[in-house]
């Protein structure tokens, strides 16, 4: 989560008000996102594999949706 939040701040240029809390019961100690298996099994490749690019496209999508909300 920290890496994603840092990318959002970097790409958006906005400082987020981040509040860290202890893990909840049942939360894993760490998570790893890896595309190795889906690449091997299905031959799939992501269009974007850079976190900043992923965040940039997500923020652009949200801005687009927000623009349509006023119509």
Secondary structure as UniProt FT lines:
FT   HELIX           2..12
FT   TURN            25..26
FT   HELIX           36..42
FT   HELIX           51..69
//
